[in-house]
């Protein structure tokens, strides 16, 4: 350890001896040259038109939607057109709507047929009950069936 410390001390001494320079005349530093200029205003006017790329977005943007889902057959207006309240904007394909109407009409017809069938069964069961051919429970079931089919038919309207 002593050898390393001695070596370091000697190296530092040699470096310090090497840093001593000759003391001679100081070096003259040239003075900086200052340039002076006058700024003159331009006679040109600033341009009044600038050309730039971008997009314009209206602050009166309104989202529209339909109560029915389906395909749009034809758009009657373009983006940016002014429209009046109640104006036709788009024409929807009526095939889906017509199919749904036919399906609803078929469901109403089926409910009406079930109601008539239940009414006929109830009248027949009432006669059988008066003849003591069926139980009161069977008569109540026929009445409940008529009530439920009547309710189903009424909900169809």
C-alpha positions as CSV (number, residue, x, y, z in Angstrom):
1,X,0.0,0.0,0.0
2,X,2.9,2.3,0.8
3,X,4.4,1.7,-2.6
4,X,1.2,2.8,-4.4
5,X,0.9,6.0,-2.3
6,X,4.5,6.8,-3.0
7,X,4.1,6.3,-6.7
8,X,1.0,8.5,-6.8
9,X,2.8,11.3,-4.9
10,X,5.7,11.2,-7.3
11,X,3.4,11.3,-10.3
12,X,1.6,14.3,-8.9
13,X,4.9,16.1,-8.4
14,X,6.0,15.4,-12.0
15,X,2.7,16.8,-13.3
16,X,3.0,19.9,-11.2
17,X,6.6,20.5,-12.5
18,X,5.4,20.2,-16.1
19,X,2.6,22.7,-15.6
20,X,5.1,25.5,-14.9
21,X,5.3,27.6,-18.1
22,X,7.7,30.2,-19.2
23,X,6.7,33.5,-17.9
24,X,7.0,35.7,-20.9
25,X,5.1,38.5,-22.5
26,X,1.4,38.3,-22.2
27,X,-0.5,37.6,-25.4
28,X,-2.4,40.5,-26.8
29,X,-6.1,39.8,-27.4
30,X,-7.6,41.7,-30.4
31,X,-10.5,44.0,-29.6
32,X,-13.8,42.9,-31.0
33,X,-15.1,44.9,-33.9
34,X,-18.6,46.3,-33.4
35,X,-20.7,46.6,-36.6
36,X,-23.5,49.1,-36.7
37,X,-26.4,49.0,-39.1
38,X,-29.6,50.9,-39.6
39,X,-32.9,49.1,-40.1
40,X,-35.2,50.6,-42.6
41,X,-39.0,49.9,-42.8
42,X,-40.2,48.0,-45.9
43,X,-42.6,49.8,-48.2
44,X,-44.5,46.6,-48.8
45,X,-47.8,46.1,-47.0
46,X,-48.3,42.8,-45.2
47,X,-50.2,40.2,-47.2
48,X,-53.9,40.1,-46.6
49,X,-54.4,36.5,-47.8
50,X,-52.8,33.4,-46.5
51,X,-53.0,30.0,-48.2
52,X,-53.1,27.1,-45.8
53,X,-54.4,23.5,-45.7
54,X,-57.0,22.4,-43.1
55,X,-60.6,21.7,-42.6
56,X,-63.7,23.7,-41.6
57,X,-66.1,22.2,-39.0
58,X,-69.5,23.8,-38.4
59,X,-70.5,24.6,-34.8
60,X,-74.1,23.7,-35.7
61,X,-73.6,20.0,-36.3
62,X,-76.6,17.8,-35.5
63,X,-76.7,14.0,-35.3
64,X,-79.9,12.4,-36.8
65,X,-81.3,8.9,-36.4
66,X,-84.3,6.9,-37.3
67,X,-86.8,5.2,-35.0
68,X,-86.5,2.1,-37.3
69,X,-83.5,0.2,-38.2
70,X,-82.9,-0.7,-41.8
71,X,-81.2,0.1,-45.1
72,X,-81.1,3.7,-46.4
73,X,-82.4,3.6,-50.0
74,X,-81.8,7.2,-50.9
75,X,-80.3,10.4,-49.2
76,X,-82.3,13.5,-50.1
77,X,-79.8,16.0,-48.8
78,X,-76.0,16.4,-48.8
79,X,-73.8,17.4,-45.9
80,X,-73.9,21.1,-45.4
81,X,-77.3,21.6,-47.0
82,X,-79.8,23.7,-45.0
83,X,-83.0,21.9,-44.2
84,X,-86.4,22.9,-42.7
85,X,-88.0,21.1,-39.8
86,X,-90.0,18.1,-41.1
87,X,-88.2,17.9,-44.4
88,X,-87.5,14.4,-45.8
89,X,-83.8,13.7,-45.3
90,X,-83.5,10.0,-46.3
91,X,-85.7,7.3,-47.7
92,X,-85.5,4.0,-45.9
93,X,-86.0,0.6,-47.6
94,X,-89.6,-0.5,-46.7
95,X,-89.0,-4.2,-47.1
96,X,-88.0,-4.8,-43.4
97,X,-90.9,-2.6,-42.2
98,X,-93.5,-4.3,-44.4
99,X,-92.2,-7.8,-43.2
100,X,-92.6,-6.7,-39.6
101,X,-96.1,-5.4,-40.2
102,X,-97.1,-8.7,-41.9
103,X,-95.6,-10.7,-39.0
104,X,-97.5,-8.5,-36.4
105,X,-100.7,-9.0,-38.4
106,X,-100.2,-12.8,-38.4
107,X,-99.6,-12.7,-34.6
108,X,-102.8,-10.8,-34.1
109,X,-104.7,-13.3,-36.3
110,X,-103.3,-16.2,-34.4
111,X,-104.2,-14.6,-31.0
112,X,-107.8,-14.0,-32.3
113,X,-108.1,-17.6,-33.5
114,X,-106.8,-18.9,-30.1
115,X,-109.3,-16.6,-28.3
116,X,-112.2,-17.9,-30.4
117,X,-111.1,-21.5,-29.8
118,X,-110.9,-20.8,-26.0
119,X,-114.4,-19.3,-26.1
120,X,-115.8,-22.4,-27.8
121,X,-114.1,-24.7,-25.3
122,X,-115.5,-22.7,-22.4
123,X,-119.0,-22.9,-23.7
124,X,-118.7,-26.6,-24.2
125,X,-117.1,-27.1,-20.7
126,X,-120.0,-25.1,-19.2
127,X,-122.5,-27.5,-20.7
128,X,-120.5,-30.5,-19.6
129,X,-120.2,-29.0,-16.0
130,X,-124.0,-28.6,-15.9
131,X,-124.3,-32.2,-16.8
132,X,-121.8,-33.1,-14.0
133,X,-119.5,-34.6,-16.7
134,X,-116.4,-32.6,-15.7
135,X,-115.0,-31.1,-12.5
136,X,-115.1,-27.5,-11.5
137,X,-111.3,-27.4,-11.8
138,X,-111.6,-28.3,-15.6
139,X,-114.1,-25.5,-16.0
140,X,-111.8,-23.0,-14.2
141,X,-108.9,-24.0,-16.5
142,X,-111.1,-23.3,-19.5
143,X,-112.0,-19.9,-18.1
144,X,-108.3,-19.1,-17.4
145,X,-107.4,-20.1,-20.9
146,X,-110.0,-17.8,-22.4
147,X,-108.9,-14.9,-20.1
148,X,-105.2,-15.4,-21.1
149,X,-106.0,-15.6,-24.8
150,X,-108.2,-12.5,-24.6
151,X,-105.4,-10.6,-22.9
152,X,-102.9,-11.7,-25.5
153,X,-105.3,-10.6,-28.3
154,X,-105.8,-7.2,-26.6
155,X,-102.0,-6.6,-26.3
156,X,-101.7,-7.1,-30.0
157,X,-103.7,-3.9,-30.6
